[in-house]
Amino acid sequence: MGVIGVQLVVTMVMASVIQKIIPHYSFARWLLCSGSLRWYQHPTEDELRNLAGKQKGQKRKDRKYNGHIDNKPLTVPKDIDLQLETKYITEVDTLALHYFPEFQWLVDFTVAATVVYLITELYYSVAQPSGEMNISVVWSMLVLAFVVKILFSLTTHYFKLEEGGERSLCITFGFFFFVKAMAILIVTENYLEFGLETGFANFSDSALHFLEHQGLESQGPISKLTFKLILAILCALIGAFLTFPGLRLAQMHLDALNLTTGKFTQTLLHINFLSPLIMVLLWVKPITKDYIMNPTLGKDSLPLMAEQTYDTLRLWTIILMCALRLAMMRHHLQAYLNLAKKSVEQMKKEAGRISTVDLQKMVARVFYYLCVIALQYVAPLVMLLHTTLLLKTLGGHSWGFRSEEVPCTHQTDSVPTSAPIVPPAVEVGARASVAQLSVALVGLKAVFSPLLFRGLLSFFTWWIAACLFSTSLFGLFYHQYLMAA
């Protein structure tokens, strides 16, 4: 492997940018504080007292029980004529938001990692280096690690709640997605074209051949049943993590449609909601690929595009859908912020009284959990984006609509034989160790071939989109029909 060189310089520069510049010019703060999002301020106790017809400074009556004074909380009628004041979100307001540091770090680090990826792709297309490790893979894997950590933190927060049923919902969806993953993994490649079977077979043969040349006796690294069981467990965890993001997306989608009057914006909102379904259909051969690769318009019909071109089109479709979801983010966040006004309007239709503290909490809670909702919206987007970028890089795809020669299959004869592993007698010490390590790394690179990564990353990209659409569809049904019943 060669020296990283240019990529190391890009990494060091981007690390300096993250440390010095991003704290002052943050894309995450710009998303929230650019003057397009308005939040509803909770009324003060004096305002509620005046609206209830009580004079300022009037003392509440305290009841005495056995010598103890019982301070009765101030209550107001639920049908009070309350009009909430709005205010644009500023940087000072974000200091009080829960999970704002996590939101800022995830968004800004994702932007930095994406910039590193773009520069690296440009470098590879111009210089075409050989033997270098693609440093953008490390950045993308770090992004995915941060996303999983944040989703895990949000899910554990729901598990800590004793009431509300969130814990049972997560467990139920986790088991549902485990069964669904087991069912998907037995579907043949004629229907779902991931390449898992081919990738696993290539991995097993290459690993067995590599272990034999290392002087180790083995029947293979892992059985197919164990491999699919591990995948199903990972799929169940991903599905449990994406349960509440999908349910929240459905509610924000309905509120955003009611908030928006323009037909064009409503169309974009519908496309944004259906975008995971479009991604899912891209890997269903009878619905998409077979009609493009083998059209039945006539007797001598030719394929409309090559297979490599279709793979490129699939990558670009996912990237465009992620860009659309980012563009629609503010519409969804504003729809969430309007829940404060919606809750007050719903309260006015009820009879009875409510304490001023409960009323203030009901309004303030919506704004203080804005970054939790923003993370639930952004995290699946980031997962899809960087899983797709890894699929392109590790899977040997191309961004151009042309056929590209990529060694995506592995020949067993290409694994170094045992002769180079044993160094000459003259090579001793450090030089012999370096030679052995180089040969071992070349062998491992042959074991973890682009064919294996193409199958795994295609499956996980499809699975993330499938989980997000399944949970959002269930949320749409719940909020549209069950809540209205």
SULNOR-V30998 format. One record per residue. PHI is phi in degrees with one decimal (999 if undefined). D_FIRST is the distance of its C-alpha to the first C-alpha in Angstrom with 2 decimals. Layout:
BEGIN
phi d_first
PHI D_FIRST
PHI D_FIRST
END
This chain:
BEGIN
phi d_first
999 0.00
-82.0 3.76
-70.3 6.78
-64.8 8.62
65.8 11.66
-58.3 14.31
-64.7 13.57
-65.3 13.96
-63.7 17.19
-61.5 18.41
-63.0 17.95
-65.4 19.85
-64.5 22.50
-67.9 23.06
-62.5 23.38
-67.1 25.97
-64.2 27.72
-60.7 28.03
-80.4 29.53
-102.7 31.80
-98.5 32.75
-59.9 32.74
-59.2 35.45
-99.7 37.72
-125.0 36.72
-101.8 35.90
-68.3 35.61
-65.0 36.88
-66.1 39.99
-66.0 40.53
-60.9 40.64
-93.6 43.42
-115.8 45.21
-85.7 45.36
91.9 49.06
-111.5 48.99
-105.9 49.28
-116.2 52.67
-117.2 53.45
-97.6 56.88
-83.4 58.28
-76.5 60.31
-72.6 64.00
-78.6 65.43
-66.0 68.19
-65.9 70.75
-64.9 69.91
-66.7 70.29
-66.8 73.56
-68.2 74.95
-67.0 73.99
-81.6 75.69
88.3 78.89
-103.5 78.82
-76.2 79.58
-66.8 77.10
92.1 77.84
-68.0 79.75
-83.7 79.23
-80.7 78.27
-78.8 80.76
-102.7 79.74
-93.1 81.19
-105.3 82.34
-127.7 81.97
54.0 83.52
85.7 83.14
-100.5 79.46
-92.6 78.54
-103.0 76.47
-80.6 74.58
-77.1 74.51
-67.5 71.56
-71.8 72.44
-121.1 72.34
-131.4 72.74
-64.5 73.69
-68.5 70.83
-89.9 72.45
-65.9 72.29
-81.3 71.92
-105.7 68.47
-117.8 66.39
-77.4 62.89
-87.1 61.66
-109.4 58.27
-152.3 55.83
-72.5 52.55
-69.9 49.58
-115.6 48.68
-64.4 45.99
-67.2 48.60
-65.3 49.31
-69.7 45.71
-65.5 46.01
-93.3 48.23
-81.2 46.05
-68.9 44.61
64.0 40.81
-66.6 40.48
-58.5 37.70
-65.4 35.68
-64.1 36.42
-64.2 35.50
-65.5 32.20
-63.4 31.15
-66.7 32.19
-68.8 30.82
-68.0 27.43
-63.8 27.27
-61.9 28.14
-63.1 25.45
-64.5 22.77
-66.9 24.14
-64.1 24.06
-60.6 20.38
-63.8 19.79
-64.2 21.97
-65.3 20.37
-65.3 16.85
-64.1 18.40
-64.4 20.15
-63.8 17.10
-68.7 15.38
-75.1 18.75
-91.2 19.34
-85.2 16.19
49.8 14.44
-72.6 10.87
-124.0 8.44
86.0 4.80
-94.2 5.66
-81.3 7.12
-76.4 10.82
-71.2 12.65
-66.9 15.93
-63.1 15.48
-64.6 15.82
-63.3 18.86
-65.6 20.46
-67.8 20.20
-64.6 21.81
-60.3 24.51
-63.1 25.28
-65.0 25.49
-66.8 27.99
-63.6 29.96
-62.8 30.37
-61.8 31.43
-68.8 34.01
-63.9 35.36
-64.3 35.69
-64.1 37.59
-65.9 39.91
-67.4 40.57
-64.7 41.45
-62.8 43.81
-68.1 45.65
-68.3 45.78
-76.3 47.58
-74.2 50.41
-80.1 53.37
-115.1 55.21
110.2 54.31
83.6 52.60
-64.6 49.02
-62.8 47.84
-64.1 49.53
-65.9 48.13
-62.2 44.50
-65.3 45.08
-62.7 46.87
-68.6 44.19
-61.5 41.51
-67.0 43.40
-61.5 44.09
-71.9 40.44
-64.7 39.60
-65.5 42.20
-63.8 41.12
-65.6 37.48
-61.7 38.68
-69.5 40.81
-67.8 38.06
-71.3 35.64
-96.5 38.22
-73.5 38.70
-72.2 37.54
-69.5 34.99
-72.4 37.99
-111.2 38.87
-117.6 35.78
-95.7 32.71
-94.4 29.76
86.6 28.00
-66.5 27.96
-62.3 29.55
-64.9 27.20
-64.7 24.09
-68.8 25.45
-62.3 26.45
-64.5 23.04
-65.0 21.49
-64.4 24.18
-65.2 23.93
-68.1 20.16
-66.3 20.37
-63.4 23.41
-66.0 21.86
-66.3 18.80
-66.9 21.30
-64.4 23.47
-74.3 20.89
-87.8 20.30
82.2 24.02
-110.0 25.08
-93.4 28.03
-154.5 27.89
-94.1 29.67
134.6 26.89
-70.2 25.09
-162.7 27.79
-81.8 30.89
-66.1 31.49
-64.7 34.39
-64.6 32.44
-59.5 29.64
-73.2 32.29
-66.7 34.17
-63.2 31.21
-61.3 30.77
-65.0 34.53
-66.2 34.53
-62.5 31.78
-64.7 33.79
-64.4 36.94
-64.7 35.42
-62.2 34.19
-63.4 37.66
-66.1 39.41
-66.4 37.39
-93.7 38.24
-64.5 41.91
-71.4 43.38
-57.5 41.21
-68.5 42.55
-63.7 46.12
-66.8 46.03
-61.3 44.70
-63.5 47.69
-65.7 50.17
-66.8 48.69
-64.0 48.66
-64.7 52.37
-67.4 53.25
-66.9 51.30
-65.0 53.16
-69.6 56.46
-80.0 55.52
-94.1 54.47
-107.4 57.13
-71.6 55.19
-66.5 54.58
-65.2 51.28
-65.0 49.86
-64.1 51.20
-63.5 49.50
-64.1 46.16
-64.2 46.81
-65.3 47.52
-63.2 44.36
-62.5 42.37
-68.5 43.97
-88.1 43.35
-59.3 39.75
-61.4 38.33
-65.3 40.61
-62.6 39.29
-63.4 35.70
-62.2 36.94
-69.2 38.67
-64.7 35.59
-103.4 34.37
-91.4 37.88
-60.3 38.02
-63.9 41.83
-92.7 42.36
-116.0 39.70
-66.2 37.35
-63.6 40.02
-71.8 42.33
-88.6 39.73
-77.9 38.11
-130.5 41.42
-67.6 44.29
-113.2 47.81
-78.7 49.68
-157.6 50.89
-69.2 50.83
-103.3 48.23
-70.4 46.08
-103.8 42.52
-59.0 39.60
-70.1 39.45
-156.7 35.66
-76.2 32.68
-65.7 30.86
-65.4 27.72
-67.4 30.14
-66.0 31.73
-61.9 28.47
-65.7 27.92
-60.6 31.56
-64.5 31.14
-63.2 28.33
-66.0 30.44
-62.5 33.50
-65.4 31.95
-62.0 30.75
-66.1 34.31
-65.7 35.92
-66.4 33.93
-64.8 35.02
-64.0 38.59
-64.0 38.53
-66.8 37.47
-66.5 40.24
-89.6 42.80
-62.8 41.87
-67.0 44.73
-61.3 47.30
-72.4 46.43
-66.9 46.38
-67.3 49.73
-63.1 51.11
-67.8 50.15
-62.2 51.77
-72.5 54.92
-63.0 55.31
-63.0 57.19
-66.9 59.84
-64.0 59.88
-67.1 60.53
-67.4 63.38
-64.6 64.94
-67.8 64.77
-64.7 66.35
-65.0 69.26
-83.7 70.24
-98.1 70.74
-97.8 73.85
108.5 74.13
-128.3 72.69
-139.1 69.31
-72.5 68.58
-63.6 67.21
-66.6 64.28
-65.2 63.23
-66.1 63.65
-65.9 61.50
-64.0 58.77
-61.7 58.85
-81.3 58.18
-70.5 55.78
-59.4 53.58
-62.6 52.38
-73.4 50.93
-67.7 49.49
-102.9 47.35
-62.4 46.06
-70.4 42.46
-63.6 42.47
-66.7 43.41
-63.6 40.88
-65.6 38.10
-65.5 39.40
-83.3 39.27
-82.4 35.87
-57.8 33.84
-62.2 34.04
-62.0 33.25
-64.8 30.05
-60.4 29.08
-64.2 29.70
-62.8 27.94
-81.7 24.59
-67.6 24.67
-67.6 25.17
-63.9 22.30
-66.1 19.99
-62.0 21.69
-66.3 20.90
-74.6 17.18
-77.6 16.37
-85.5 19.23
76.0 18.26
-87.4 21.44
-129.9 22.43
-82.5 24.63
-89.0 26.54
-84.9 29.47
-151.4 28.19
-73.2 26.53
-129.4 22.77
-80.4 20.85
-127.9 18.41
-73.9 17.38
-97.1 19.15
-118.6 20.38
-123.0 18.94
-97.5 20.45
-65.5 20.90
-71.9 20.64
-78.9 16.99
-71.9 16.12
-58.4 15.47
-77.9 18.84
-73.8 20.04
-64.6 20.30
-69.5 16.74
-68.0 16.83
-86.9 19.70
-74.3 18.76
-62.8 21.49
-65.8 24.20
-71.8 23.35
-81.5 19.93
-130.3 21.01
71.8 20.14
-66.8 16.87
-63.6 15.31
-66.6 16.24
-65.2 14.94
-64.4 11.41
-64.0 11.70
-65.5 13.18
-65.0 10.74
-63.8 7.81
-64.7 10.53
-65.0 11.68
-66.2 8.68
-63.6 8.78
-65.6 12.46
-65.6 12.54
-64.2 10.80
-72.4 13.61
-69.2 16.12
-89.7 15.61
-83.5 15.96
-57.9 17.16
-64.9 20.58
-66.7 20.78
-65.3 19.79
-63.9 22.21
-67.2 24.99
-64.8 24.55
-71.8 24.17
-62.3 26.95
-65.1 29.16
-70.1 28.64
-62.8 29.19
-63.4 32.32
-68.7 33.43
-60.2 33.27
-64.7 35.37
-66.1 37.71
-64.7 38.32
-64.7 39.00
-71.2 41.43
-63.1 43.16
-69.3 43.84
-69.4 44.89
-67.5 47.16
-63.4 48.76
-64.1 49.17
-63.4 50.81
-63.8 53.23
-66.5 53.97
-74.9 54.68
-83.9 56.47
-117.8 58.71
-70.2 58.78
-70.0 59.12
-78.9 61.68
-72.6 63.75
END
